[in-house]
Amino acid sequence: MPIYEYQCDSCQKISEVMQKASDPAPSSCDACGKGPMVKQLSLSAFALKGSGWYVTDFKGGQSSKSATDTPKSDPAPKASDPS
């Protein structure tokens, strides 16, 4: 779930709120109780929760072979020596 930053217009305090992208902005500030809260442009942040892909797929250090892991064959066959 993404973490968004909101700044209070009254007290200028910046708060981080974990919410869905479709959720509305908080209506009041946690610090002063006034508002409105304005969404800030900031670096992306997210929280990993639950069993997730890392725990289930890569925790043991084993990786599965994919098409990129296979060795590539030589496109031109080598000429054999008739000797």
FENKA-V863809 format. One line per field, one symbol per residue. ss: DSSP state (H for helix, E for strand, - for the rest). A space follows every 50 residues. Layout:
ss: ???
This chain:
ss: -EEEEEEE-----EEEEE------------------EEE------E---- -HHHHHHH-------------------------
